[in-house]
Structure formats: structure tokens, C-alpha cells
Amino acid sequence: MYQLVTANMIMEQKMSNPKLILQSELGEKHVESVPPRTAYLPFKRLLDLLLIVATLPITIPVLIVTAIAIKMESRGPVFFWQQRVGVFGKPFNMLKFRSMTTDSEKNGSQFAANGDSRITRVGRFIRKMRIDEIPQLWNVLKGEMSIIGPRPEQVKFVEKFNRTIPYYAKRHVVAPGITGLAQTVQGYVDDENGTILKLKYDLEYIDNLSFAMDIKIVYKTIYTILTGFGAR
């Protein structure tokens, strides 16, 4: 009876603490932050570049129309630069279309909330359709990002999660992506518990990094864009 009660107590403790679940499921597998050993990585980089060139007839008109719409709605820059954390924890400036008011970070970095008043009308549409992410193709060209990979997080949050979430640094062993498994399955998160679940998907992607996995995420991304799933 004593052993049964103890086991139940342990299970309840784990269910109330996502970090314990993460440690239990991953064990020692992700202690070392080393890049995945796969011949696919150089091929993946080539595919990124080919895809950018192939989609230029679509992306260029969308970029132009979006830039005009942003300018017509509000004063301020069309693009928004924000420092994010890239491969091996190296910071870089990620490029996006501006979807919020120009003073959106006057109180510092923060997650976007449902119905966030900082988001403009044009911004709400381009975030739902993921159009605000298209300028990140520039980051892909520079080699700072890939089209598919774990989404790059803000420096402030990475510093915090490195301290509070087990194995969080492991998500930085590959180039961050414009889209990724977590974004197509889980959507936007705005707290630590959601970030833990997001990390599980990121590590699943890294563990199974392959052409087949990337194709799967491409199809999921198309569905995400068409439905607006997970956008804020």
C-alpha cells in the first residue's frame, strides 16, 4: 500500500510539473548539445537556396503589396528588426514585416497576447497568413536561418529558459527556421509550460531531421497558413 501511494504521489507531482515530464521522457538523450550527424544538412542548405529562387515570382509581388499596405495604415518603418538567438546560441537580427505599432516594445520584450492592442489591422492579417515572416528569406540567404527548423526566440527569453527549462539549449544545435514542427502542431505559445511542449517538438524535429520530415512540415505549414492556426 505504501509503495502504491508513493507511486501515485510521484505521478501527480509529474503531471503538475511539465519540467519533470520533460526530464522523464528525454532522460540523458539530450544532455549534450551537439549537431545532428546527418549528410542531409548540406543538402538542406541547397534546397533552401533553390526554393527561394523558385518562389521569387510569388514572394516579390507579395512583399511589394504588403509594404504598401503597412505604409498606408501607419507611420513608421515597413520592416522590423529584432535580435533573436540562432545556431549555437549566436544572436542575429531577424527581419520581419512590422505588424505592431512602432512603440510595441516600449516596455521591453513580451509575448503577443490574444487580441493584443499593439497589433495593427494589417498586422493582424499578415500574422494570420504568416506573411510577416516572408522577409526572413533574407536571413536564410545569409545563412542565419533555414526555411524549416526551430523558431528563433528572443534573447531575453532564451537567457531565462536556459536557466529554467532542462535541455533548452539543445534546440540551438541546428539553424532556426521560418517554420517548424512546433509551429504547425502547437501554434503560438506565451508561457513557460507552452515553451516546454514546444521544446519537445523542436527536439523531435532535431532527432528525426531528414528530407521526409521537412516535406511533412511543408504540407503542415500550408495547412497552417490556409487555416490561420496558432496565429496571434
Rosetta constraint file for C-alpha pairs under 8 A:
AtomPair CA 1 CA 5 HARMONIC 6.25 0.50
AtomPair CA 2 CA 6 HARMONIC 6.18 0.50
AtomPair CA 3 CA 7 HARMONIC 6.16 0.50
AtomPair CA 4 CA 8 HARMONIC 6.24 0.50
AtomPair CA 5 CA 9 HARMONIC 6.14 0.50
AtomPair CA 6 CA 10 HARMONIC 6.23 0.50
AtomPair CA 7 CA 11 HARMONIC 6.21 0.50
AtomPair CA 8 CA 12 HARMONIC 6.17 0.50
AtomPair CA 9 CA 13 HARMONIC 6.18 0.50
AtomPair CA 10 CA 14 HARMONIC 6.27 0.50
AtomPair CA 11 CA 15 HARMONIC 6.23 0.50
AtomPair CA 12 CA 16 HARMONIC 6.28 0.50
AtomPair CA 13 CA 17 HARMONIC 6.25 0.50
AtomPair CA 14 CA 18 HARMONIC 6.66 0.50
AtomPair CA 14 CA 19 HARMONIC 7.86 0.50
AtomPair CA 14 CA 20 HARMONIC 5.29 0.50
AtomPair CA 14 CA 21 HARMONIC 5.72 0.50
AtomPair CA 15 CA 20 HARMONIC 7.99 0.50
AtomPair CA 15 CA 21 HARMONIC 7.04 0.50
AtomPair CA 17 CA 21 HARMONIC 6.94 0.50
AtomPair CA 18 CA 22 HARMONIC 6.20 0.50
AtomPair CA 18 CA 193 HARMONIC 6.49 0.50
AtomPair CA 18 CA 196 HARMONIC 6.99 0.50
AtomPair CA 19 CA 23 HARMONIC 6.22 0.50
AtomPair CA 19 CA 165 HARMONIC 6.68 0.50
AtomPair CA 19 CA 166 HARMONIC 7.03 0.50
AtomPair CA 19 CA 196 HARMONIC 7.16 0.50
AtomPair CA 20 CA 24 HARMONIC 6.02 0.50
AtomPair CA 21 CA 25 HARMONIC 6.06 0.50
AtomPair CA 22 CA 26 HARMONIC 6.02 0.50
AtomPair CA 22 CA 166 HARMONIC 7.53 0.50
AtomPair CA 22 CA 196 HARMONIC 7.47 0.50
AtomPair CA 22 CA 200 HARMONIC 7.49 0.50
AtomPair CA 23 CA 27 HARMONIC 5.40 0.50
AtomPair CA 23 CA 166 HARMONIC 6.94 0.50
AtomPair CA 26 CA 30 HARMONIC 6.67 0.50
AtomPair CA 30 CA 167 HARMONIC 6.13 0.50
AtomPair CA 30 CA 170 HARMONIC 6.74 0.50
AtomPair CA 31 CA 167 HARMONIC 6.26 0.50
AtomPair CA 31 CA 170 HARMONIC 7.89 0.50
AtomPair CA 32 CA 170 HARMONIC 7.42 0.50
AtomPair CA 33 CA 169 HARMONIC 6.82 0.50
AtomPair CA 33 CA 170 HARMONIC 4.85 0.50
AtomPair CA 33 CA 173 HARMONIC 6.34 0.50
AtomPair CA 34 CA 170 HARMONIC 7.51 0.50
AtomPair CA 34 CA 173 HARMONIC 6.04 0.50
AtomPair CA 35 CA 173 HARMONIC 4.91 0.50
AtomPair CA 35 CA 174 HARMONIC 6.40 0.50
AtomPair CA 36 CA 173 HARMONIC 7.60 0.50
AtomPair CA 36 CA 174 HARMONIC 7.83 0.50
AtomPair CA 36 CA 206 HARMONIC 6.96 0.50
AtomPair CA 36 CA 207 HARMONIC 7.31 0.50
AtomPair CA 36 CA 209 HARMONIC 7.83 0.50
AtomPair CA 38 CA 209 HARMONIC 7.93 0.50
AtomPair CA 39 CA 43 HARMONIC 7.42 0.50
AtomPair CA 40 CA 44 HARMONIC 5.90 0.50
AtomPair CA 40 CA 209 HARMONIC 7.94 0.50
AtomPair CA 40 CA 210 HARMONIC 6.32 0.50
AtomPair CA 40 CA 211 HARMONIC 7.17 0.50
AtomPair CA 41 CA 45 HARMONIC 6.45 0.50
AtomPair CA 42 CA 46 HARMONIC 6.51 0.50
AtomPair CA 43 CA 47 HARMONIC 6.20 0.50
AtomPair CA 44 CA 48 HARMONIC 6.25 0.50
AtomPair CA 44 CA 211 HARMONIC 7.63 0.50
AtomPair CA 45 CA 49 HARMONIC 6.56 0.50
AtomPair CA 45 CA 146 HARMONIC 7.20 0.50
AtomPair CA 46 CA 50 HARMONIC 6.24 0.50
AtomPair CA 47 CA 51 HARMONIC 5.95 0.50
AtomPair CA 48 CA 52 HARMONIC 6.31 0.50
AtomPair CA 48 CA 140 HARMONIC 7.36 0.50
AtomPair CA 48 CA 146 HARMONIC 6.59 0.50
AtomPair CA 48 CA 147 HARMONIC 6.13 0.50
AtomPair CA 49 CA 53 HARMONIC 6.42 0.50
AtomPair CA 49 CA 140 HARMONIC 7.87 0.50
AtomPair CA 49 CA 141 HARMONIC 6.80 0.50
AtomPair CA 50 CA 54 HARMONIC 6.09 0.50
AtomPair CA 51 CA 55 HARMONIC 6.11 0.50
AtomPair CA 52 CA 56 HARMONIC 6.32 0.50
AtomPair CA 52 CA 137 HARMONIC 7.09 0.50
AtomPair CA 55 CA 59 HARMONIC 6.09 0.50
AtomPair CA 56 CA 60 HARMONIC 5.65 0.50
AtomPair CA 57 CA 61 HARMONIC 7.11 0.50
AtomPair CA 58 CA 62 HARMONIC 6.54 0.50
AtomPair CA 59 CA 63 HARMONIC 5.98 0.50
AtomPair CA 59 CA 134 HARMONIC 7.50 0.50
AtomPair CA 60 CA 64 HARMONIC 6.29 0.50
AtomPair CA 61 CA 65 HARMONIC 6.17 0.50
AtomPair CA 62 CA 66 HARMONIC 5.98 0.50
AtomPair CA 63 CA 67 HARMONIC 6.07 0.50
AtomPair CA 63 CA 134 HARMONIC 7.65 0.50
AtomPair CA 63 CA 135 HARMONIC 7.76 0.50
AtomPair CA 64 CA 68 HARMONIC 6.34 0.50
AtomPair CA 65 CA 69 HARMONIC 6.25 0.50
AtomPair CA 66 CA 70 HARMONIC 6.20 0.50
AtomPair CA 67 CA 71 HARMONIC 6.27 0.50
AtomPair CA 67 CA 78 HARMONIC 5.84 0.50
AtomPair CA 67 CA 97 HARMONIC 7.71 0.50
AtomPair CA 68 CA 72 HARMONIC 6.12 0.50
AtomPair CA 69 CA 73 HARMONIC 6.31 0.50
AtomPair CA 69 CA 122 HARMONIC 6.94 0.50
AtomPair CA 70 CA 74 HARMONIC 6.40 0.50
AtomPair CA 70 CA 78 HARMONIC 6.17 0.50
AtomPair CA 70 CA 98 HARMONIC 7.53 0.50
AtomPair CA 70 CA 99 HARMONIC 7.95 0.50
AtomPair CA 70 CA 122 HARMONIC 6.40 0.50
AtomPair CA 70 CA 123 HARMONIC 7.77 0.50
AtomPair CA 71 CA 75 HARMONIC 6.30 0.50
AtomPair CA 71 CA 76 HARMONIC 7.33 0.50
AtomPair CA 71 CA 77 HARMONIC 7.65 0.50
AtomPair CA 71 CA 78 HARMONIC 6.46 0.50
AtomPair CA 73 CA 122 HARMONIC 7.34 0.50
AtomPair CA 76 CA 102 HARMONIC 6.35 0.50
AtomPair CA 77 CA 98 HARMONIC 7.21 0.50
AtomPair CA 78 CA 97 HARMONIC 6.01 0.50
AtomPair CA 78 CA 98 HARMONIC 5.62 0.50
AtomPair CA 79 CA 95 HARMONIC 6.79 0.50
AtomPair CA 79 CA 96 HARMONIC 5.68 0.50
AtomPair CA 79 CA 97 HARMONIC 4.47 0.50
AtomPair CA 79 CA 98 HARMONIC 5.00 0.50
AtomPair CA 80 CA 95 HARMONIC 5.89 0.50
AtomPair CA 80 CA 96 HARMONIC 5.16 0.50
AtomPair CA 80 CA 97 HARMONIC 5.68 0.50
AtomPair CA 80 CA 98 HARMONIC 4.91 0.50
AtomPair CA 81 CA 93 HARMONIC 5.93 0.50
AtomPair CA 81 CA 94 HARMONIC 5.59 0.50
AtomPair CA 81 CA 95 HARMONIC 4.85 0.50
AtomPair CA 81 CA 96 HARMONIC 6.45 0.50
AtomPair CA 82 CA 93 HARMONIC 5.36 0.50
AtomPair CA 82 CA 94 HARMONIC 5.33 0.50
AtomPair CA 82 CA 95 HARMONIC 6.78 0.50
AtomPair CA 82 CA 154 HARMONIC 7.72 0.50
AtomPair CA 83 CA 91 HARMONIC 6.34 0.50
AtomPair CA 83 CA 92 HARMONIC 5.47 0.50
AtomPair CA 83 CA 93 HARMONIC 4.38 0.50
AtomPair CA 83 CA 94 HARMONIC 5.97 0.50
AtomPair CA 83 CA 154 HARMONIC 6.33 0.50
AtomPair CA 83 CA 155 HARMONIC 6.69 0.50
AtomPair CA 84 CA 91 HARMONIC 5.48 0.50
AtomPair CA 84 CA 92 HARMONIC 5.55 0.50
AtomPair CA 84 CA 93 HARMONIC 6.14 0.50
AtomPair CA 84 CA 94 HARMONIC 6.23 0.50
AtomPair CA 84 CA 152 HARMONIC 5.80 0.50
AtomPair CA 84 CA 153 HARMONIC 5.40 0.50
AtomPair CA 84 CA 154 HARMONIC 4.50 0.50
AtomPair CA 84 CA 155 HARMONIC 5.51 0.50
AtomPair CA 85 CA 89 HARMONIC 5.50 0.50
AtomPair CA 85 CA 90 HARMONIC 5.63 0.50
AtomPair CA 85 CA 91 HARMONIC 4.32 0.50
AtomPair CA 85 CA 92 HARMONIC 6.24 0.50
AtomPair CA 85 CA 152 HARMONIC 5.69 0.50
AtomPair CA 85 CA 153 HARMONIC 5.84 0.50
AtomPair CA 85 CA 154 HARMONIC 6.28 0.50
AtomPair CA 85 CA 155 HARMONIC 5.80 0.50
AtomPair CA 85 CA 158 HARMONIC 7.37 0.50
AtomPair CA 85 CA 172 HARMONIC 7.93 0.50
AtomPair CA 86 CA 90 HARMONIC 5.08 0.50
AtomPair CA 86 CA 91 HARMONIC 5.60 0.50
AtomPair CA 86 CA 92 HARMONIC 6.46 0.50
AtomPair CA 86 CA 144 HARMONIC 6.71 0.50
AtomPair CA 86 CA 145 HARMONIC 7.28 0.50
AtomPair CA 86 CA 152 HARMONIC 6.17 0.50
AtomPair CA 86 CA 172 HARMONIC 6.38 0.50
AtomPair CA 86 CA 175 HARMONIC 6.22 0.50
AtomPair CA 86 CA 176 HARMONIC 5.92 0.50
AtomPair CA 87 CA 144 HARMONIC 7.59 0.50
AtomPair CA 87 CA 172 HARMONIC 4.84 0.50
AtomPair CA 87 CA 173 HARMONIC 5.64 0.50
AtomPair CA 87 CA 174 HARMONIC 5.42 0.50
AtomPair CA 87 CA 175 HARMONIC 4.79 0.50
AtomPair CA 87 CA 176 HARMONIC 6.60 0.50
AtomPair CA 88 CA 172 HARMONIC 5.16 0.50
AtomPair CA 88 CA 173 HARMONIC 5.42 0.50
AtomPair CA 88 CA 174 HARMONIC 7.44 0.50
AtomPair CA 89 CA 169 HARMONIC 7.63 0.50
AtomPair CA 89 CA 172 HARMONIC 5.93 0.50
AtomPair CA 91 CA 155 HARMONIC 7.30 0.50
AtomPair CA 92 CA 144 HARMONIC 7.14 0.50
AtomPair CA 94 CA 136 HARMONIC 6.59 0.50
AtomPair CA 94 CA 139 HARMONIC 6.60 0.50
AtomPair CA 95 CA 133 HARMONIC 7.83 0.50
AtomPair CA 95 CA 135 HARMONIC 5.77 0.50
AtomPair CA 95 CA 136 HARMONIC 5.29 0.50
AtomPair CA 95 CA 138 HARMONIC 7.50 0.50
AtomPair CA 95 CA 139 HARMONIC 7.09 0.50
AtomPair CA 96 CA 132 HARMONIC 5.53 0.50
AtomPair CA 96 CA 133 HARMONIC 5.48 0.50
AtomPair CA 96 CA 134 HARMONIC 7.10 0.50
AtomPair CA 96 CA 135 HARMONIC 5.37 0.50
AtomPair CA 96 CA 136 HARMONIC 6.21 0.50
AtomPair CA 97 CA 131 HARMONIC 7.85 0.50
AtomPair CA 97 CA 132 HARMONIC 4.67 0.50
AtomPair CA 97 CA 133 HARMONIC 6.91 0.50
AtomPair CA 97 CA 134 HARMONIC 7.84 0.50
AtomPair CA 97 CA 135 HARMONIC 6.70 0.50
AtomPair CA 98 CA 123 HARMONIC 7.03 0.50
AtomPair CA 98 CA 132 HARMONIC 7.18 0.50
AtomPair CA 99 CA 119 HARMONIC 5.82 0.50
AtomPair CA 99 CA 120 HARMONIC 5.99 0.50
AtomPair CA 99 CA 122 HARMONIC 6.87 0.50
AtomPair CA 99 CA 123 HARMONIC 3.71 0.50
AtomPair CA 99 CA 124 HARMONIC 6.88 0.50
AtomPair CA 99 CA 126 HARMONIC 7.32 0.50
AtomPair CA 99 CA 127 HARMONIC 7.17 0.50
AtomPair CA 99 CA 132 HARMONIC 7.04 0.50
AtomPair CA 100 CA 104 HARMONIC 6.14 0.50
AtomPair CA 100 CA 118 HARMONIC 5.18 0.50
AtomPair CA 100 CA 119 HARMONIC 4.16 0.50
AtomPair CA 100 CA 120 HARMONIC 5.33 0.50
AtomPair CA 100 CA 123 HARMONIC 6.17 0.50
AtomPair CA 101 CA 118 HARMONIC 5.46 0.50
AtomPair CA 101 CA 119 HARMONIC 6.36 0.50
AtomPair CA 101 CA 120 HARMONIC 6.44 0.50
AtomPair CA 104 CA 118 HARMONIC 5.80 0.50
AtomPair CA 105 CA 109 HARMONIC 5.74 0.50
AtomPair CA 105 CA 110 HARMONIC 7.58 0.50
AtomPair CA 109 CA 154 HARMONIC 7.87 0.50
AtomPair CA 109 CA 156 HARMONIC 7.37 0.50
AtomPair CA 111 CA 190 HARMONIC 5.48 0.50
AtomPair CA 112 CA 116 HARMONIC 6.24 0.50
AtomPair CA 112 CA 190 HARMONIC 7.07 0.50
AtomPair CA 112 CA 232 HARMONIC 6.58 0.50
AtomPair CA 113 CA 190 HARMONIC 7.26 0.50
AtomPair CA 113 CA 232 HARMONIC 6.84 0.50
AtomPair CA 114 CA 232 HARMONIC 6.08 0.50
AtomPair CA 115 CA 232 HARMONIC 7.60 0.50
AtomPair CA 116 CA 232 HARMONIC 7.92 0.50
AtomPair CA 119 CA 123 HARMONIC 5.70 0.50
AtomPair CA 119 CA 124 HARMONIC 6.08 0.50
AtomPair CA 120 CA 124 HARMONIC 6.04 0.50
AtomPair CA 121 CA 125 HARMONIC 6.70 0.50
AtomPair CA 122 CA 126 HARMONIC 6.29 0.50
AtomPair CA 123 CA 127 HARMONIC 5.93 0.50
AtomPair CA 123 CA 132 HARMONIC 7.74 0.50
AtomPair CA 124 CA 128 HARMONIC 6.18 0.50
AtomPair CA 124 CA 232 HARMONIC 7.32 0.50
AtomPair CA 125 CA 129 HARMONIC 6.25 0.50
AtomPair CA 126 CA 130 HARMONIC 5.63 0.50
AtomPair CA 126 CA 131 HARMONIC 4.72 0.50
AtomPair CA 126 CA 132 HARMONIC 5.36 0.50
AtomPair CA 127 CA 131 HARMONIC 6.24 0.50
AtomPair CA 127 CA 132 HARMONIC 5.69 0.50
AtomPair CA 127 CA 133 HARMONIC 7.98 0.50
AtomPair CA 127 CA 231 HARMONIC 6.31 0.50
AtomPair CA 127 CA 232 HARMONIC 6.62 0.50
AtomPair CA 128 CA 225 HARMONIC 7.21 0.50
AtomPair CA 128 CA 228 HARMONIC 4.93 0.50
AtomPair CA 128 CA 229 HARMONIC 7.71 0.50
AtomPair CA 128 CA 231 HARMONIC 5.11 0.50
AtomPair CA 128 CA 232 HARMONIC 6.82 0.50
AtomPair CA 129 CA 225 HARMONIC 5.14 0.50
AtomPair CA 129 CA 226 HARMONIC 7.18 0.50
AtomPair CA 129 CA 228 HARMONIC 5.96 0.50
AtomPair CA 130 CA 134 HARMONIC 7.51 0.50
AtomPair CA 130 CA 225 HARMONIC 6.41 0.50
AtomPair CA 130 CA 231 HARMONIC 7.93 0.50
AtomPair CA 133 CA 178 HARMONIC 6.66 0.50
AtomPair CA 135 CA 139 HARMONIC 7.79 0.50
AtomPair CA 136 CA 140 HARMONIC 6.44 0.50
AtomPair CA 136 CA 145 HARMONIC 7.89 0.50
AtomPair CA 136 CA 178 HARMONIC 6.79 0.50
AtomPair CA 137 CA 141 HARMONIC 6.20 0.50
AtomPair CA 137 CA 147 HARMONIC 7.51 0.50
AtomPair CA 137 CA 178 HARMONIC 8.00 0.50
AtomPair CA 138 CA 142 HARMONIC 6.36 0.50
AtomPair CA 139 CA 143 HARMONIC 6.34 0.50
AtomPair CA 139 CA 144 HARMONIC 5.30 0.50
AtomPair CA 139 CA 145 HARMONIC 5.56 0.50
AtomPair CA 140 CA 144 HARMONIC 5.77 0.50
AtomPair CA 140 CA 145 HARMONIC 4.52 0.50
AtomPair CA 140 CA 146 HARMONIC 5.21 0.50
AtomPair CA 140 CA 147 HARMONIC 6.70 0.50
AtomPair CA 141 CA 145 HARMONIC 7.90 0.50
AtomPair CA 144 CA 175 HARMONIC 6.80 0.50
AtomPair CA 144 CA 176 HARMONIC 7.67 0.50
AtomPair CA 145 CA 175 HARMONIC 5.23 0.50
AtomPair CA 145 CA 176 HARMONIC 5.06 0.50
AtomPair CA 145 CA 177 HARMONIC 5.53 0.50
AtomPair CA 145 CA 178 HARMONIC 7.41 0.50
AtomPair CA 146 CA 175 HARMONIC 5.81 0.50
AtomPair CA 146 CA 176 HARMONIC 5.94 0.50
AtomPair CA 146 CA 177 HARMONIC 4.69 0.50
AtomPair CA 146 CA 178 HARMONIC 6.73 0.50
AtomPair CA 147 CA 177 HARMONIC 4.91 0.50
AtomPair CA 147 CA 178 HARMONIC 5.01 0.50
AtomPair CA 147 CA 179 HARMONIC 6.34 0.50
AtomPair CA 148 CA 176 HARMONIC 7.19 0.50
AtomPair CA 148 CA 177 HARMONIC 4.29 0.50
AtomPair CA 148 CA 178 HARMONIC 5.85 0.50
AtomPair CA 148 CA 179 HARMONIC 5.07 0.50
AtomPair CA 148 CA 180 HARMONIC 5.24 0.50
AtomPair CA 148 CA 214 HARMONIC 6.74 0.50
AtomPair CA 148 CA 217 HARMONIC 7.71 0.50
AtomPair CA 149 CA 174 HARMONIC 7.26 0.50
AtomPair CA 149 CA 175 HARMONIC 6.36 0.50
AtomPair CA 149 CA 176 HARMONIC 4.77 0.50
AtomPair CA 149 CA 177 HARMONIC 3.82 0.50
AtomPair CA 149 CA 178 HARMONIC 7.00 0.50
AtomPair CA 149 CA 179 HARMONIC 6.31 0.50
AtomPair CA 149 CA 180 HARMONIC 4.88 0.50
AtomPair CA 149 CA 181 HARMONIC 7.50 0.50
AtomPair CA 149 CA 202 HARMONIC 7.74 0.50
AtomPair CA 149 CA 205 HARMONIC 7.68 0.50
AtomPair CA 150 CA 171 HARMONIC 6.71 0.50
AtomPair CA 150 CA 172 HARMONIC 7.94 0.50
AtomPair CA 150 CA 174 HARMONIC 7.95 0.50
AtomPair CA 150 CA 175 HARMONIC 7.53 0.50
AtomPair CA 150 CA 176 HARMONIC 4.84 0.50
AtomPair CA 150 CA 177 HARMONIC 5.40 0.50
AtomPair CA 150 CA 179 HARMONIC 7.31 0.50
AtomPair CA 150 CA 180 HARMONIC 5.45 0.50
AtomPair CA 150 CA 181 HARMONIC 7.41 0.50
AtomPair CA 150 CA 182 HARMONIC 7.38 0.50
AtomPair CA 150 CA 202 HARMONIC 5.56 0.50
AtomPair CA 151 CA 176 HARMONIC 5.33 0.50
AtomPair CA 151 CA 177 HARMONIC 5.22 0.50
AtomPair CA 151 CA 178 HARMONIC 6.40 0.50
AtomPair CA 151 CA 179 HARMONIC 6.57 0.50
AtomPair CA 151 CA 180 HARMONIC 6.50 0.50
AtomPair CA 151 CA 183 HARMONIC 7.85 0.50
AtomPair CA 152 CA 176 HARMONIC 5.29 0.50
AtomPair CA 152 CA 177 HARMONIC 6.96 0.50
AtomPair CA 153 CA 157 HARMONIC 6.80 0.50
AtomPair CA 153 CA 158 HARMONIC 6.37 0.50
AtomPair CA 154 CA 158 HARMONIC 6.27 0.50
AtomPair CA 155 CA 159 HARMONIC 6.18 0.50
AtomPair CA 156 CA 160 HARMONIC 6.52 0.50
AtomPair CA 157 CA 161 HARMONIC 6.03 0.50
AtomPair CA 158 CA 162 HARMONIC 5.85 0.50
AtomPair CA 159 CA 163 HARMONIC 6.76 0.50
AtomPair CA 160 CA 164 HARMONIC 6.37 0.50
AtomPair CA 161 CA 165 HARMONIC 5.20 0.50
AtomPair CA 161 CA 168 HARMONIC 6.56 0.50
AtomPair CA 161 CA 192 HARMONIC 7.87 0.50
AtomPair CA 162 CA 166 HARMONIC 7.40 0.50
AtomPair CA 162 CA 167 HARMONIC 7.72 0.50
AtomPair CA 162 CA 168 HARMONIC 5.58 0.50
AtomPair CA 162 CA 169 HARMONIC 6.10 0.50
AtomPair CA 165 CA 196 HARMONIC 7.03 0.50
AtomPair CA 167 CA 171 HARMONIC 7.94 0.50
AtomPair CA 168 CA 199 HARMONIC 6.85 0.50
AtomPair CA 169 CA 173 HARMONIC 7.78 0.50
AtomPair CA 170 CA 203 HARMONIC 7.40 0.50
AtomPair CA 171 CA 199 HARMONIC 7.18 0.50
AtomPair CA 171 CA 202 HARMONIC 6.22 0.50
AtomPair CA 171 CA 203 HARMONIC 6.27 0.50
AtomPair CA 171 CA 206 HARMONIC 7.60 0.50
AtomPair CA 172 CA 176 HARMONIC 7.27 0.50
AtomPair CA 174 CA 206 HARMONIC 7.52 0.50
AtomPair CA 179 CA 183 HARMONIC 6.45 0.50
AtomPair CA 179 CA 184 HARMONIC 7.70 0.50
AtomPair CA 179 CA 217 HARMONIC 7.94 0.50
AtomPair CA 179 CA 221 HARMONIC 7.08 0.50
AtomPair CA 180 CA 184 HARMONIC 6.52 0.50
AtomPair CA 180 CA 202 HARMONIC 7.74 0.50
AtomPair CA 180 CA 217 HARMONIC 6.52 0.50
AtomPair CA 181 CA 185 HARMONIC 6.15 0.50
AtomPair CA 181 CA 201 HARMONIC 6.19 0.50
AtomPair CA 181 CA 202 HARMONIC 6.67 0.50
AtomPair CA 181 CA 205 HARMONIC 6.56 0.50
AtomPair CA 181 CA 217 HARMONIC 6.02 0.50
AtomPair CA 182 CA 186 HARMONIC 5.34 0.50
AtomPair CA 182 CA 187 HARMONIC 6.67 0.50
AtomPair CA 182 CA 198 HARMONIC 5.43 0.50
AtomPair CA 182 CA 199 HARMONIC 7.82 0.50
AtomPair CA 182 CA 201 HARMONIC 5.18 0.50
AtomPair CA 182 CA 202 HARMONIC 6.20 0.50
AtomPair CA 183 CA 187 HARMONIC 4.56 0.50
AtomPair CA 183 CA 188 HARMONIC 6.73 0.50
AtomPair CA 183 CA 230 HARMONIC 7.38 0.50
AtomPair CA 184 CA 217 HARMONIC 7.17 0.50
AtomPair CA 184 CA 220 HARMONIC 5.71 0.50
AtomPair CA 184 CA 221 HARMONIC 5.81 0.50
AtomPair CA 184 CA 224 HARMONIC 6.10 0.50
AtomPair CA 184 CA 229 HARMONIC 7.77 0.50
AtomPair CA 184 CA 230 HARMONIC 7.93 0.50
AtomPair CA 185 CA 220 HARMONIC 7.94 0.50
AtomPair CA 186 CA 198 HARMONIC 7.06 0.50
AtomPair CA 186 CA 230 HARMONIC 6.97 0.50
AtomPair CA 187 CA 229 HARMONIC 6.52 0.50
AtomPair CA 187 CA 230 HARMONIC 3.78 0.50
AtomPair CA 187 CA 231 HARMONIC 6.67 0.50
AtomPair CA 188 CA 230 HARMONIC 5.13 0.50
AtomPair CA 188 CA 231 HARMONIC 6.14 0.50
AtomPair CA 188 CA 232 HARMONIC 6.99 0.50
AtomPair CA 189 CA 194 HARMONIC 5.27 0.50
AtomPair CA 189 CA 195 HARMONIC 6.38 0.50
AtomPair CA 189 CA 198 HARMONIC 7.87 0.50
AtomPair CA 190 CA 194 HARMONIC 6.68 0.50
AtomPair CA 190 CA 195 HARMONIC 7.51 0.50
AtomPair CA 191 CA 195 HARMONIC 6.27 0.50
AtomPair CA 192 CA 196 HARMONIC 6.25 0.50
AtomPair CA 193 CA 197 HARMONIC 6.62 0.50
AtomPair CA 194 CA 198 HARMONIC 6.15 0.50
AtomPair CA 195 CA 199 HARMONIC 6.02 0.50
AtomPair CA 196 CA 200 HARMONIC 6.49 0.50
AtomPair CA 197 CA 201 HARMONIC 6.72 0.50
AtomPair CA 198 CA 202 HARMONIC 6.28 0.50
AtomPair CA 199 CA 203 HARMONIC 6.09 0.50
AtomPair CA 200 CA 204 HARMONIC 6.12 0.50
AtomPair CA 201 CA 205 HARMONIC 6.21 0.50
AtomPair CA 202 CA 206 HARMONIC 6.37 0.50
AtomPair CA 203 CA 207 HARMONIC 6.03 0.50
AtomPair CA 204 CA 208 HARMONIC 6.21 0.50
AtomPair CA 205 CA 209 HARMONIC 5.62 0.50
AtomPair CA 205 CA 213 HARMONIC 7.51 0.50
AtomPair CA 208 CA 213 HARMONIC 6.92 0.50
AtomPair CA 209 CA 213 HARMONIC 6.25 0.50
AtomPair CA 209 CA 214 HARMONIC 7.57 0.50
AtomPair CA 210 CA 214 HARMONIC 6.39 0.50
AtomPair CA 211 CA 215 HARMONIC 6.22 0.50
AtomPair CA 212 CA 216 HARMONIC 6.24 0.50
AtomPair CA 213 CA 217 HARMONIC 6.36 0.50
AtomPair CA 214 CA 218 HARMONIC 6.22 0.50
AtomPair CA 215 CA 219 HARMONIC 6.49 0.50
AtomPair CA 216 CA 220 HARMONIC 6.35 0.50
AtomPair CA 217 CA 221 HARMONIC 5.89 0.50
AtomPair CA 218 CA 222 HARMONIC 6.36 0.50
AtomPair CA 219 CA 223 HARMONIC 6.52 0.50
AtomPair CA 220 CA 224 HARMONIC 6.16 0.50
AtomPair CA 221 CA 225 HARMONIC 6.15 0.50
AtomPair CA 222 CA 226 HARMONIC 6.21 0.50
AtomPair CA 223 CA 227 HARMONIC 6.11 0.50
AtomPair CA 224 CA 228 HARMONIC 5.54 0.50
AtomPair CA 224 CA 229 HARMONIC 5.05 0.50
AtomPair CA 224 CA 230 HARMONIC 7.70 0.50
AtomPair CA 225 CA 229 HARMONIC 7.07 0.50
